[in-house]
Each structure stands twice: as structure tokens, then as C-alpha cells.
Amino acid sequence: MARLMTPRPPTVAERMLAVRGLVCDVDGVLTDGGLLFSENGETLKRFNTLDGHGIKLLQQGGITPVVITGRDSKPLRVRLQALGVQHAFFGTEDKRPAAEQALVTLGLDWSQAAAMGDDWPDLPVMRRCAFACAPANAHRELTAMAHYVTSARGGDGAAREFCDLLLVASGRYADLLEPYTR
């Protein structure tokens, strides 16, 4: 009697290898999640340079960052422009449609996307992508379903840790590091 073979689900390494786009939240991922307000009511944000360099390296490694955030501010727009992030959605509470739009624009599907988020609004995207990551200080619902939880906290190098992991999986990390070690 012939046995039917059921396809096995992809391994974590196979999921990471397929990644060509990273959908990323801002508050709690690229920042510590705290909100500072000036006397004039302007929102101020603190970004980590390690995270910023990780996003630049990701782009050099062929993985496109997509930022989807529920908030909007001039400092955020300035920071993303400085990092060369071309795909960003601001003031977006329902993140899944924005992620789907970005993937279509990039010619990608969910099996080629990674996501990093820290709270409930990020769940619809993280549950669909090939590889989900949460910073160490993310809400427990996200750390429970993430494929990877960083050792660093959001805004304190967590995004860089994930970018490095994706670059190692893609085989591009050593090539990108080489010019700095000459």
C-alpha cells in the first residue's frame, strides 16, 4: 500500500531565507514606546542608531523595509527619510491592508515577508508573514506567537538584532561586514 506524503511545514531557516521584505512597527520597536511631548505639543521620539544602521544594511542586503505605524510625526518622517525608507504608512490603525498594499507594490507575498511588532495592532501582520519577531519588551501575546524574540528591548537595538539575523540567514551578513574589517 502506497503511503501519502504530506508536505512538511518550512523550517525557521527556510522561512527566513525567503524573506525579501520587512514590515516594521515604530513605537515599541524602533523606539522604546515612550512618548515625549514638547511645550507646544509636538511629539518627540528617540531612535537608536544601531537600529538605523541595521535598516540601511537590510536594504543593501536586498530586503526592503516597510514601516507601518499608528502614529505620525515630523521627527519620524525625517528619520525614515534619512534611512532611505521608501515604503511607509503613517496613522494606520489597521495595519494588514497597508502591509498587503506594500507587498503588492514590491511584488512579494506573505511567504516572503517578515514582520516585527510589539503590541496587538501588529498581530494581523505578524500572523500572516513568513517570519515574525517581537522585541523583548513586547506584549506577551506577541512574544508567545513570534518565531523569534530579541534579547534587546524595543528602541534599544532590537530592530538591529533582527536585521542582523535576517542578513545572516540570507547569506549577506559577511559580505556587508567585510568592507568594515579591511
C-alpha positions as CSV (number, residue, x, y, z in Angstrom):
1,M,0.0,0.0,0.0
2,A,1.4,3.4,-1.0
3,R,1.9,6.0,1.7
4,L,0.8,9.5,1.0
5,M,3.5,12.1,1.8
6,T,2.3,15.2,3.4
7,P,4.5,18.3,2.8
8,R,6.2,19.4,5.9
9,P,6.0,23.0,7.0
10,P,9.0,25.1,6.2
11,T,11.7,25.2,8.9
12,V,12.6,28.5,10.6
13,A,15.7,28.8,8.5
14,E,13.7,28.2,5.3
15,R,11.2,30.9,6.3
16,M,14.0,33.4,7.0
17,L,15.8,32.6,3.7
18,A,12.7,33.5,1.7
19,V,12.4,37.0,3.3
20,R,12.6,39.9,0.9
21,G,10.6,42.5,2.8
22,L,10.4,43.5,6.5
23,V,7.2,45.1,7.8
24,C,8.1,47.0,10.9
25,D,6.2,49.0,13.6
26,V,7.7,52.1,15.1
27,D,6.6,52.8,18.7
28,G,7.9,50.0,20.9
29,V,10.1,48.6,18.1
30,L,12.2,51.4,16.6
31,T,11.6,53.5,19.8
32,D,11.2,52.5,23.4
33,G,7.5,53.1,23.1
34,G,7.6,56.2,25.3
35,L,6.1,59.4,24.0
36,L,7.6,62.8,24.8
37,F,5.8,66.0,24.1
38,S,7.3,69.5,23.8
39,E,5.6,72.5,25.4
40,N,4.0,73.1,22.0
41,G,2.5,69.6,21.9
42,E,4.9,68.3,19.3
43,T,5.8,64.6,19.7
44,L,9.5,63.9,20.2
45,K,11.0,60.5,19.6
46,R,14.3,58.8,20.5
47,F,15.7,56.5,17.9
48,N,18.7,54.1,18.3
49,T,21.5,54.4,15.7
50,L,22.1,50.7,15.8
51,D,18.6,50.1,14.6
52,G,19.0,52.7,11.9
53,H,22.2,51.2,10.6
54,G,20.5,47.8,10.6
55,I,17.8,49.1,8.4
56,K,20.3,50.5,6.0
57,L,22.2,47.2,5.9
58,L,19.0,45.4,5.3
59,Q,18.3,47.4,2.2
60,Q,21.9,46.8,0.9
61,G,21.2,43.1,1.5
62,G,18.2,43.1,-0.7
63,I,15.5,43.2,1.9
64,T,13.1,46.1,1.7
65,P,11.9,47.7,4.9
66,V,8.2,48.8,5.1
67,V,7.2,50.9,8.1
68,I,3.6,50.9,9.2
69,T,2.7,52.9,12.3
70,G,-0.4,54.1,14.1
71,R,1.1,57.5,14.7
72,D,2.6,60.2,12.6
73,S,5.1,62.9,13.4
74,K,7.7,65.1,11.7
75,P,10.6,63.5,13.6
76,L,9.6,60.1,12.4
77,R,9.3,61.2,8.8
78,V,12.7,62.9,9.0
79,R,14.3,59.7,10.5
80,L,12.8,57.4,7.9
81,Q,13.9,59.7,5.1
82,A,17.4,59.7,6.5
83,L,17.4,55.9,6.5
84,G,16.2,55.7,2.9
85,V,12.9,54.0,3.8
86,Q,10.7,54.5,0.8
87,H,7.6,52.5,1.9
88,A,5.9,54.0,5.0
89,F,2.3,54.2,6.2
90,F,1.5,56.7,8.9
91,G,-1.5,57.0,11.2
92,T,-2.6,53.5,10.2
93,E,-4.5,51.6,12.9
94,D,-5.5,48.6,10.6
95,K,-2.0,47.5,9.5
96,R,-2.9,44.4,7.5
97,P,-4.3,46.3,4.4
98,A,-1.3,48.6,4.4
99,A,1.0,45.6,4.5
100,E,-0.9,43.8,1.7
101,Q,-0.6,47.0,-0.4
102,A,3.1,47.3,0.2
103,L,3.7,43.6,-0.6
104,V,1.8,44.0,-3.9
105,T,3.8,47.1,-4.7
106,L,7.0,45.2,-4.1
107,G,5.9,42.1,-6.0
108,L,6.0,40.0,-2.9
109,D,3.6,37.7,-1.0
110,W,3.3,36.9,2.7
111,S,5.8,34.0,2.3
112,Q,8.5,36.5,1.5
113,A,7.7,38.9,4.4
114,A,9.0,39.2,7.9
115,A,7.3,41.4,10.5
116,M,8.4,43.0,13.8
117,G,5.9,44.4,16.2
118,D,5.2,44.8,19.9
119,D,1.5,45.1,20.5
120,W,-1.9,43.9,19.4
121,P,-2.3,46.2,16.3
122,D,0.7,44.3,14.9
123,L,-0.8,40.8,15.3
124,P,-2.7,40.7,12.0
125,V,0.5,41.3,10.0
126,M,2.7,39.1,12.2
127,R,0.3,36.1,12.0
128,R,0.4,36.2,8.2
129,C,4.1,36.7,7.4
130,A,6.7,34.0,7.0
131,F,8.7,35.1,10.0
132,A,7.5,37.1,13.0
133,C,9.7,38.8,15.5
134,A,9.0,40.7,18.7
135,P,11.3,42.8,20.9
136,A,12.0,41.5,24.4
137,N,9.6,44.0,26.0
138,A,6.6,43.3,23.6
139,H,3.2,42.4,24.9
140,R,3.0,38.8,25.9
141,E,0.5,37.9,23.1
142,L,3.2,38.8,20.6
143,T,6.1,37.2,22.3
144,A,4.0,34.0,22.5
145,M,3.3,33.8,18.8
146,A,6.6,35.2,17.4
147,H,9.1,32.9,15.8
148,Y,11.9,34.9,17.4
149,V,12.0,37.3,20.4
150,T,15.0,39.5,20.6
151,S,17.2,39.8,23.7
152,A,17.2,43.6,23.2
153,R,14.3,45.8,24.1
154,G,12.4,48.0,21.5
155,G,14.3,51.2,20.8
156,D,17.5,49.7,22.3
157,G,18.9,47.6,19.4
158,A,16.0,45.1,18.9
159,A,15.5,46.0,15.3
160,R,19.2,45.8,14.6
161,E,19.3,42.3,16.2
162,F,16.5,41.2,13.9
163,C,18.1,42.8,10.8
164,D,21.4,41.0,11.6
165,L,19.5,37.7,11.9
166,L,17.8,38.2,8.6
167,L,21.1,39.1,6.9
168,V,22.9,36.1,8.3
169,A,20.0,33.8,7.1
170,S,20.2,35.4,3.6
171,G,24.0,34.8,3.5
172,R,24.7,38.6,3.0
173,Y,26.0,39.4,6.5
174,A,29.6,38.5,6.0
175,D,29.7,40.4,2.6
176,L,28.3,43.5,4.2
177,L,30.7,43.4,7.1
178,E,33.8,42.8,5.0
179,P,34.4,46.5,4.0
180,Y,34.4,47.5,7.7
181,T,37.1,44.9,8.6
182,R,39.7,45.8,5.9
